[in-house]
Structure formats: C-alpha cells, structure tokens
C-alpha cells in the first residue's frame, strides 16, 4: 500500500523556562561530597539538581511522562526516591543520574515518601489512601497497609522500634507494628486534616500540624514487653497504684481505647501545643537531619523556625531552675521545691526566628552545616528557589538570603510567544517581564520588565519587539540595549491580539474597547540622541459592536478577519474597511484563528472545544472538528502548508490536516493548560507555554509519520491505561483486611507472565521432541542429529529448563508476585517440577524460594488436592530446607567474617589514632620544656649584665663625682646595654 500523503513527526526537543514546579517538595542532596549546596527540585516530569551557590543546573534526572509529586533523598545521600502522579516510584543514582529501580503499587499520585535510618526500606503514601512498604535492596514490595480513609500526608519510620507512623487528611494518626503488619493505635485528637508531623527528642515526642495555628505535641512512652504474658496487668498493679495514675486516667481513656492494655507497644499522651503565628493550615512541617531544628509554614510567605533542646540542654536548664527554686524556697522557708519544678513546652521548643520569603512558600528543607549555620532552601510558588543562612551564634539570629535562582524562567504564566524571522530567537512574555531566548542554547539572553503582556511580535529586522498589555498599552523594546523605547495608550481595554501586515510596513491590533486599530512604523528624531529611532503611528480605526478577541490579515493583505465576543468572525476589506463575510457557527467565542499561506482557508478555534475550517472565498464551513477536551486557546498554520497546530486547556497540542480534516499527531508533555504556541517561519520548530510554568520546544524530524500506525499506537496506549484501571487479581480464600500485596497489575506484569508461559510451552515442546528423538535413535540403533531450537541456539545452546530459569530471572523483582498471580494454574505443576530441579542444583535459591512460597500460598487448595504433585512437594520440602540451611550458613559465615574485619579495622584505627595523638602531645610537651629551659638561662645572663653595668656606673660616679662628660657616658652606656638586652629577649620570646 503506497502512502497517499506523507507527514513528518514532531518530537520533543527541550524543556526550558522552568526553575522548579511547585507540585512536590525541595530537598538538599549530597553531591560531589558537599552537603547543603545542591538542591533537588521537581520540574514537571524531570528532577533538576541546582547548585545554589552558582545558580547553575548541574544534573537532570529524566522522567517519562507523569509529573513528579514527591522527592525523598536516601540517608547515605547517594540515591533519590521520586514519586510520580501515576503512583510509580523511581529511585535514581545521584552519581550517574540513572534510574535502576521502579516500584508500581499505588493507583494514584504519591504524596509521602520516607526511608528508614539505614536506607534499606522505603515507605510510600498516596492519594489512594494506602501505605506500602518497599524493600529497596531486594527491589520488591513487602506489604500494603490499609486503614486510612483519605489522602496520606506524612509517613515516618522509627529508628529504635520496628514501627511506622502515618497521618492523613482523615484527621487520624495511625501507629503500625511492622512485625505483625497491623495498626495497634489510632490518635483521634485532631478535629481537621493532619497535614504534617515530625518526631523530636530522640523519638520521645511527636509533633503534628493541622488546619489551625496549633502544633500539637504528644509525649511517647515505649512500654517494655511484660515477661509473664498470662498474668493480667490489672492484678500486678492492683495493690500498688503508680503515682499520678489518677491524674492521667481521663486522658488515657480519651486517647486509648485498647481492650488489652498489656498489648500496648507505645503510650501517647498530649503534652501541649506550640502556637504558630500563621492562622491558616500547616502546609509543610519538617525537621533537620539532626533533629535540632523544627520549621513549618502555612499558605503565606513566612517560614517559622523553632529550636528543639537536647537532653543535656534540658537537664542544664532544669538544674538552673531548681537552683532558683531552692533559693526562693529558702527565703520563704518552704520545702521540696524540686517536685513542682518542670520545664514548659515553650522552654523546650523555642522560637528562633521567622523567615520572610519573596513569595508564597510551597516547601522547604533544612540542614545544619558543620560551621554551625542553619541552611534553609525554599521552593516558592512563582518559579523561584531561595537559599537562606541562619547564624546561630548571634544573640538575635536573623536569616540572611544567600542566593536566589530566578534567571531560568518567568514568575508567572507566559501568555504570548513569538519567533524571530531567522528562527533563532524566541520571545516569551508574562505578567512581569519579557524574555528573549536563544533557541539553540536555550539560554535567556535578555530580560526586560513589562506590564501584563497578552500579545507580541518581532518588528521586521528582529531588532525591536512590540508587546500588547492588559491595560491597553503598546510597549516597544529595543533588544540591543534591553530598554523600553516607547509606550503608547493604544486601547481603552486589554489588547487581545496583534498581527503584522504582510507588507511589513505596519500592524493591526484588536482590543476590549470594540476597536480594531491600524498602525504604521515610522522613524522619528529622538530628543536625547542625533539618530532617528523607530516609532509607531496610528493611521486608521475600525469600530465594531463587540469586544475584539483576535485579528488576522490574509496573506495578500486584501482581507482582515476579526473574531468578536458574539461568537462570530467578521471579514472586512483592508482598503475600504467594508464588510465582506460573517462566519458563524461556534457556540462560544472564537479565541484564536489563522489563515493559510495561499489565503484559501481559515481555521478558527473556540471555547466550545471545536475547530472549524472555512473557505475564505464564500465563507462556507468545510468541516467542524472536535479538537480538545477544553477550550482551544491557540491555533496557527504551518508555513507553506495546509497543516495547522492547536493548543488547548486540556494540556495537549495537536496537529491537523485542513485538506483531509484528519488528526495527525498529539504532542503530549505539558501537565496543565497550554496558553499559547508559536511556529518558526521555516516550520521546523514549535514552542509552547503552559500554566505549569514550562516552555517546551518541539522539532520536526525527518521520520515519516503513517496515520494507521499512529492510530494503532494510540489504541495500545489506551489498552495499557485500561489494564491498570481493571480490578486487581485476588488470592483465593483471602479477605481484604489491613494488609495486602504491595504490587499491582500492570501491562509489564502481564507481559512478564506471558514470557514465563511462552518459556514453559517451549520447554514442553522441546521435552516432547527430545523423547521422540530418543525413541528414533533407539529404533535406528545409531545417533540421529537433533534439530536445535533457534531461541535456545541464540542463548548459547542451553537446555530448555535453563532457558525457563533465564526468563524467570529477567522478571523484575518488584513485579514477580503480580506476574505469578496472573499465571494460569495449568503452568504451575511444570514450574514446581522445574523449581525442584533448580534448587537441587543450588542455583538462585533465594529467588526460587520466594516464588515457590508465593505459588503455594495462592494455589494452596489446588496443589494439595492434586495427587500428582504430592511427590514433587515432598522432594521440594527436602531440597528447599537443605539448600536454605546451606545459604543461611554461608550468610552467617560471611556476616561473622565481615564483623571480624570491621572490628579489626576499628581496633587498628583506634590504635593509630591514639598513637598519633600521643606522639603529637609528647612533641608539644618537648617543645614547651625546651622553651622554658632557654628562657630562664637567657634571663639570668641579662640580669647579671644589668647588675654589672649598674656596678660600673656607681664606681665611675664615686671616683669622678663632678665630671659631667663621664656622667653622660655612664648614662649612655647603661641605656645601650638595656636596649641590647631588650632585643635579645624579644628574639628569644619570638
């Protein structure tokens, strides 16, 4: 079949203009051995790592399609866990920027991630109200925890105990015992959503943030396990009630409703509350890595920082307070002040300072530097990252802004885009600035302040640009100097559209004041310089009955099309401004339109989600296309063709054929509304701007695009999406309780199960062929050549059973259980026999045991009732136990060896350290003694010299009492000797 029409594919080339997305949090990462310098931030589907000191992007962790929703660095600083909107979690290596581990278990966006203190486990919370614990080392899911009824907002591992704390928007804080995988306690002390929490004071205190200005503080008491389980606690405590038990009875009743008090693991009692200055809800609540500082912020621009006193500091403060109380008691002749002396919560958690950012804060991260400074990185709503330093040694600590990353993008949404005539420069304008970008390097080369921009164009020659603003002004900028040359009050309302005339002598504007105005370029003499400069001259006006939304010239400059607020498009003659045609049919106003290069077709895009293609000769509607799921915001024809692009509020950009009325391709990448796009004059590039603050560049490739293949790919993508939304497979005989399997059914698990089935079928076929071959050889009485399967030959002439093992090993660890769950039972007997063979050989014992136990769990009834499998199970029992024991022994030996080596190294290091320290100390001691010895001897000689000089002077005076010359000589000699001694002493001391 020949191609009737060949299209070329547009591929994504770059994402720029984005510093950070406000959807997920910011996190400090350790890179190149430095802490507190590099910050990881979400950037749509990617993660950018910024050098906050230089303001440069140093690493990009590339995502797939879904937007990043959460970030969590590992404790060792080498990895970064990234949660996405579709519920996937990917773990990136920060050394090379590659992702090796992917977890798929959640059905909605990830809202919380946390590593345990060793980095071996990762817990995730999602919008699907479920919590999943993952094994990072084994790359698999451990279990799913159910219990919350709304979005999970925070998850925390405890260091000392194998416990997990979770909070959600259902107002509950739940405690989970990970040994038994059940919720053993629920805190119900909140009246609104719990937005965040943190563990303080060596996990002896829990602090939670809700929808009010209180940070609630809970004291945690970990109860030791009772030795005698049979004896009830009520009997043991009957005779001797503990002091203060009566006081806590009411509080315990409200907080804890356990039927069996002896089974409690932790006791929570409300300690009080810390008042925030903000009156709105807590958005983010967090602590630094050391647990010394706590910070939180609401929906405003203020970050509140608190200091948490350590145990030693609390003890010192308490001792001082007791001392004062004793002194006071002595004066007032009172007794035992110690019992009444306690530190208040406000004394233990003290406010340090408030940090005022330049815009609303979306998230933050803290780190305490070795120099004693607290570093804070803030991700703001307006596409900005700010870094603050807090000097803790100061008496009144004040946060100082160290750096601000802004150059990479606009503070607000880009509402207009334009390409220069040479396809090199891109103009983007937003509510506060105009930026000029180099298309090849994607660097911002000019930033100029402007009013709220709505439309723009490059003046012919590409040396100036014109911006139409929301206040009705036209602003003319010079690109060489980056300065505003001229501002004209063009319209009484917003300037919604601007179009360059085909002869390039002027342009036309349409505004909210129901006017279309015609302008010409002219050169005027500037008062400040001798040279003439460019200016704009208003020449004509066309008054209409409705607000003008869009204006366009026909390529021959004979016609002018104007879209109005009454849902129609009016066509006028340019020379006489007489009415020619009215195009009506849209149900809502036409927001955008364009005319093709030969002037035969006009395409209009409307807020009614339709695109209509009209003939410009008679105004007849050729076709109406349902283009987008929301308003069509922008439309433009590809130069020298009848193909056009549309951009919609449904975050998609689509390409259409106006001759065949067909949808060619969809450019997916933006995650929110697309406001505008621009095509380069040669048609090779498309640039688009969205509400997600990003600018995206698309490039036309040489790859041909076949519509049938495109439709097939679209259907496959739809099928893959539908698979994830299907009902998840269930394990026979199991009820849905608090726990469940961590994974979920995806297209990858189905494909993995299909590969296992294909491998088992090949094994069956090859086994049958081998039997036939043996029978033929026996009948012939000689060896007959056996035909080798090409698949086995490709794997290096391995046996069919070895091929099955190879396929099995290639299944991702995180997808193994779900793949076995969708595997039909008819394949299980063969798989069990093969497992027996593999385990006997001692290959991949851990993987095979994991798969074997899971198969026994899900097919227990069918396996035990099948007489054919009894011997197989018996053999598996023997071989598995022996092989697992061997593996355990090997692991135990290796662990003991590693611990021995660790002790040896530590001992060696300690000996070296102490030897070095002792040697340095002895060296200092020797030097000091030497100095001390030298100093007295020199001083003694100086004293002798001085006494000798004094004696000589006295002798001279007694012999010649009246000789003035000798008296003068004696004084000079004494002074000289004193000066000489001073010099000697100075040199010695130096």
Secondary structure by P-SEA (a helix, b strand, c coil): ccccbbbbbbccccccccccccccbbbbbbcccccccbbbbbcccbbbbbccccccccccccccccccccccccccccbbbbbcccbbbbbbcccccccccccccccccccbbbbcccccbbbbbccccbbbbbbccccccccccccccccccbbbbbccccbbbbbccccbbbbbccccccccccccccccccccccccccccbbbbbcccccbbbbbbbbbccccccccccccccccccccccccaaaaaaacccccccccccbbbbbcbbbbbcccccccbbbbccccccccccccccbbbbbbbbcaaaaaaaaaaaaaaaaaaaaaaccccccccccccccccccccbbbbcccccccbbbbbccccbbbbbbbcccbbbbbbbbbccccbbbbbbcccccccccccccccccccccccbbbbbcccbbbbbccccccccbbbbbcccccccccccccbbbbbcccbbbbbbbccccccccccccccccccccccccccccccccccccbbbbbbbbbbbbccccbbbbbcccccccccccccccccccccccbbbbbccccbbbbbccccccccccccccccccccccccccccbbbbbccccbbbbbbccccccccccccccccccccccccccccccccccccbbbbbbcccccccccccccccccccccccccccbbbbbccccbbbbbbbccbbbbaaaaaaaaaaaaaaaaaaacccccccccccccccccccccaaaaaaaaaaaaaaaaaaaaaaaaaaaaaaaaaaccccbbbbcaaaaaaccccaaaaaaaaaaaccccaaaaaaaaccccaaaaaaaaaaaaaaaccaaaaaaaaaaaaaaaaaaaaaacccaaaaaaaaaaaaaaaaaaaaaaaaaaaaaaaaaaaaaaaaaaaaaaaaaaaaaaaaaaaaaaaaaaaaaaaaaaaaaaaaaaaaaaaaaaaccccaaaaaaaaaaaaaaaaaaaaaaaaaac
